[in-house]
């Protein structure tokens, strides 16, 4: 016969476990539905003292956000800063009053976001939130995400690969590998030559075919040689790279050489060049063709 005391303890333990599981399931259901309404539906009124404790705390650096109104103001930036929002809880689990949430946030930056003007960029970012519940309400949250990647997607912090892309483009141009040069460009790239340059007659050149026929082919036809020298790359914000350099060329028609300063401003997105702006001493270029 089983020990009656042991049997009683087992029954109590199973009862407590069942109770805890039921409480956890209730907390998770309430938590996920609340944030679905807040983020996906833009219902900021769900941030209230029914769903959150009065002193709800968002763990932040350098200072925490405490209180319902502060939390509501914080998430207002997401609701008004982004359109086409899709907030997905990828996975959620927990123990007692502690919940761990793996989430994904997608949206288009079409409004002011913590003072950052709309960029039109699409963001797709994953993160994890540690949650503490209290009496069935959300009491504390702490988000973990790659802020550098988030800023890169917004275009506030440049993609670290941009410099390498532009460097490889110049190397390909130096060897005459024009197909590789064009491969770094977006299909709808917008290319502008400096005003006053003879090749500016086609501004803006849209797409790689226009650039090949309107710029590169003409440069080859018009010159005995054309080289880019003294190239120095400068990493800029907003996914732009500035190149300072010199043009070293000789015009076929006149036989005149020239060596002049130039600057190129490249704009990139998702690893492709989307825009180019040339700055150059057009007087020297024009003098060489006369």
KADAUR-V921327 format. One line per field, one symbol per residue. ss: DSSP state (H for helix, E for strand, - for the rest). phi: phi as a letter, one per 40 degrees, with the letter a starting at -180 (. if undefined). Layout:
ss: ???
phi: ???
//
This chain:
ss: ---HHHHHHHHHHHHHHHHHHHHHHHHHHHHHHHHHHHHH---HHH-----EEEEEEE------EE-HHHHHHHHHHHHHHEEEEEEEEEEEEEE--EEEEEEEEEEEE---E--E-----EEEEEEEEEEEEE--EEEEEEEEE-HHHHHHHH-------HHHHHHHHHHHHH---HHHHHH-EEEEEEEE-----HHHHH--EE-HHHHHHHHHHHHHHHEEEEEEEEEEEEE----EEEEEEEEEEEE-----EEEEEEEEEEEEE--EEEEEEEEE-HHHHHHH--
phi: .cccccccccccccccccccccccccccccccccccccccbgcccccacccbccbdbccbbcacbbhccccccccdcccccbbfcbbbccaaaaafcbbbbbbbbbabcbacbfgccdbgccbabbabbcbbbafgbcbabacbacccccccccgcbccccdcccccccccccccgccdcdcccbccbdbbbcccgcdcccbcccbgcccccccbcccdcccbcaabbbfcbcbcbcffbbbbbabcbaaccdbgccaabcaabbbbbafgbcbaabcbacccccccccc
//
